[in-house]
Amino acid sequence: MNQSDEGAPTADRMHEKRNIRIIEWEDLDKRKFYSFGVFMTMSIRATVYPATLIRTLLQVQRGTSLYTGTFDAFFKILRAEGVRGLYRGFMVNTLTLISGQAYITTYELVRKYVSQYSDNNTFKSLVAGGSASLVAQSITVPIDVVSQQLMMQGQGEHLTRFRLNADSKNSKQMFGQTRTIMSQIFAADGFRGFYRGYVASLLTYIPNSAVWWPFYHFYAEQLSKLAPSDCPHLILQAMAGPLAAATASTVTNPMDVVRARVQVEGRSSVIETFNQLIKEEGCWGLTKGLSARIISSTPTAIVMVVGYETLKKMSLRPELVDSRHW
């Protein structure tokens, strides 16, 4: 940077140092952003839900009592229940659209707020990612608790405390099954039952989100230095997303296993659940569901990154569309 640049604002210098420029909150038309965002979030949920279901089943089962791995679970469920079996509990899970919008909004607003005190992109991404996850999990956990109980139906009585009766099980009305499970949870544990595993979820997803965003920007920037100058940034970002997801999943998977068991088995102690897992299955138990988690996170990351970056480009304020090159 030459002397003529020394008087430039810090933020401008920061942007010039980055090969891939980040579209910030103040650059967006919020009406477009939220309208397109709902469709994007729903598409992502539908794409990765089967892998999410399989990951939960693998994490909760004892040893290999039901499935030996991700692909074994996939084909067994497909043969026994068809495609519908891979979407057990999906209708309830779609309520996480609310948490998805809350996550995006919190991330962008916190990132903007932190920008007043620091221009370091890694720091902004870490704080914003962790804060967004805190808000989103407060909405998501009750939905997850019910959704996971629906996932467990027909998988063995030892895996869940709550069972659908014959009438509910044969009912094609998903909300009837949902109401039955919710009633059983409330009768057994009260309102607190819907937040079972909340602490474990925070310990899983806050670090996961806080790690994902800095690594995503880091990998994208490093790839941009290796790629030809005319390579579209969206391709580099689509490659960086899965790399960041794999990194974050590997780091946080042990707590994700504990979280799943706390929520499904009705446990109250994270530490007790962790100790029992180590005692019964050793350190290897902490990797359960990791392959399914990475498999689910890869398409999630690609779809999310391509969708999210495209969403932000489509949501640029009209006066910025022609004046800036992203």
N, C-alpha and C positions, 0 to 999 in steps of 0.2 A: 504494500500500500504506500503510495507516494505522499509527499507532504500536503498536496492539495486535498487529500482525503482526511486529514487530521481534524478538520473542523466539522466533519459530517457527524450527525447524531449517532450515538452508540448503536441504536437499533438498526440504522441503515448499514453500519459497518458490519454488524452481526449478520444481516441478511446477505451482504455481498460475499462474506466468507463461506456461506453455505451454497453448495451446488444445487440443492433442491430446496426451493423456497417454500416455507410453510404458510398456508392460508390461515390467517388468524380470525378470531371471533368478529372483530370490528369490520372485516372485509365482506361479511355475509349478509344476504337478504334473508332475514329470519323466517319469513313466511314460506319461502321456497324451501328453506333448510328443513323445517319441521314437516312440511307436506311430503317431500321426497323421503325424509328420514324414516317415517313409519313404514313405507313400502320396503325400504332397504332392510330394516330390522326384521320384518316378518319373513322376508326371503331368506335371510341368514338363519333364522331359527328353524325354518322348515328344512333347509339343506343339511344341517348338522345334527338334528334331533336324534336320528337313529344311533349315531355314534355316542351321543350323550347318554342315551338309555343304556347302551351296552357297557359303557364305562361305569355307570352306577351299579349295574348288576355284577360286574367283575369285582368291584371294590367291596361290595357288601357280602358276597358269598364267602364261605369258609373254605380256604384252600382252593381246590378245583372241583368242588362237589357238584357243580352244575355245568360249568363251562371251562374248557382248558385255555381259552384265549379269545381274542377279539373276533377272529374269523369263525371260530367254532360257535360262539354265541350268535353271531349274525346268521349263519346258515341254519342253526337249530331253531331260532325264533321264526325265521322265514318259512321253514318247513312246517312248523307247528301252528303258526298263527297267520302266516302271510305277511304282506307289507303292513297291514293294519297293526300287527304286533309290534312293529318297529316304531310305531307312533302312539303307543300306549301312554296316556297322560298328556298328550300334546296339546289338547284344547285348553287345559288348565295352564300349561306352560306359556301359551300365547299371551297371557296376562303380563308376562315380563316385558311386553312392548312398552309398558309404562316405565319400568325401570330402565329400559334401554334409552328412552328419551331423557330420563332424569340423568343418566350416566353421561350422555353426550353434552347436555347443557352444563352440568357441573364441571366436567373436564374443561370445556372451553372457557367458562367464566372464571374458574380458579386459575387457569393458565394466564388469562388476561390480567387478573389481580396480581399474581406473582410477578408478572412482567414489570410492574411498577417498582419492584425492589431488586430484581435480578434479570440480566439478559442471558444468563446461562440456560440453554435449551434443555440440557439434561435435568437440571434442577427443576425447571418449570414443568417438564413432563412427569417427573417423579412425584412431585407434590400434587399436581392436578390429577394424575392417574390414581393415586391412593385415595384422594378425596372423593373422586367420582365413584370409586368402588364402594366406599363407606355409605354413600347415599343410596346407590343402586341396591346393595345387599339388604338394606333396611326394608326395601320394598320386595325384593326377590325371595328372601328366605321363606316367608309363609307360603308363597307359591311353590317353591321347591319342595317343601315338606309334603304338601298334598300331592304334587306331581310324582315325587319319588315313591310314595305309598301306592299310587296307581301303577307305577312301573313294576312294583314288586308282586302284584297280584298274579297268581298262577305260577310263581317261581319257588314255591316251598314255604310251608307255614313258619319255619324257623327264621325266615328272613324279615318278617314284619309282624308287628303286634296287631295290625288292623286287617280285617278280612271283609270282602264283599259277600253278602249273602247270595243265594242262588238267583233270586229275582233281580238283584242289582247287577249281578255278573252277566246275566243274559240280556239285560236291558241295553238297547242300542243308544239310549240317551246318556251321553257322557256326563252331562251335568247331574244326572241322577246318581251315578257312581261317585262323582265328586262330592255331592251333598252327603252321601253315606259316610265317606271317609272323613270329611270335615266334622261331622257329628260325632264320630268315634274319637277323633283326636281331642275335640273339645270336652267330651265326657270324661276322657281318661286324664287329660293334663290341663284342661282349662285353656285360657288364651295363651299362656306361656308355651303350650305345646306347639303352636304355630311358629314359635321362634326357637325351637329346639335346634341346637347346632349353630346359633347365630354367632357366637364367639368364634367357633371353629371356622365358620364361613368368612368372617372378617380376617382371621389369621391366614386364610388361604387366598382370598381374592384381593385384599388390599395390597399385599406384597406382589401378587401376580400382575395386577394392573400397574402398580408402581414400577415394576421391572419391565413390563412389556413396552410401554411408551418410550422410555429412553433408549432401549435396545432397538426398537423399530426405527427411530430417527438415526441412531448410530449406524445400523446396518445399511439403511438407505443411502446415507452419506458416503459410507465406505464403498458401496457398490457403484455409486456415481463417479468415484475417482478411478474405478477400474474399467467402467463401460465406455464405449465410444461417446463422444460429445453429442451426437445426434440421437442417442438412445432415448426413447420416451421415458419420462420420469415415472409414469404410471407402472411401467414394467418393472423398474427397479424397486418401487414401493411394494409391488405385488410379491417380489422375491424377498424383500426385507420382512414383511409381515409374518410368514411362516417361520423364518429364522428366529424372530423375536418370540413368537408363540412357543416354539420348541424350547427355547432357553427358559422362559418363564414357567412353562409346564414342568420341566425337569426340576427346577428349584422348589416349586411349591407343591408337587405331587404328594409328598408324605402327609401334609396337613389336609390335602383334599381327600385322601383315603379316610383319615380320622373324621373329617366333616361328614362324609357320606354315612359312616357307621353311626355317628352320634344321632343324625337325623332319622335314619331308617329304623335303628334298633331301639330308639327312645332313651339313649343314655344321657346323663347329665354332666358327666365329667370328661373334659377333653384329655386330661392327663391320664386318667384311668383307662380310657379307651386306647390311647397311644401305648401305654404299658402292656395292656392285654394283647394288642396287635403284635408287639415285639415278642412277647412271651410265646404266643401261639405260632407265629409265622416268621419270626426273625426279621432282620433288616430287609429281606426280600419282599416282605409284605408291604413295605412302604412304597414299592414300585408298582403295586397292583393298579391296573387300569391306565398305566402311563402310556402304553402304546396306543390304546383307544383314545386317550386324551390328546396325544400328539396327532393321531389320525383325524380326530374331530377338530382340533385346533388349526390344522393346516388349511383345509377348505374354508373354515371360519375366517381365518386370518386373510386368506386371499380374497374371499368375497367381501369381507369387512373393509379391507384396505382399498380395494378397487372401488367398492361401493361408496365408502366414506370419502375418499379423495375425489371421486367423480361427483358425489353429492355436493361437496364444498365448491368444486369448480362450477357446477350448475347453479349454485346458490350465491355466486358472487354478486355483489351490488352492481346494477347495470352500468354505472359510470366506470367500473373497474374492469369490465369484461374485455374491452378493446385496448385499454391503456396499459394492461399488465400481461406479461407472458409467464405462464406457470409451467 
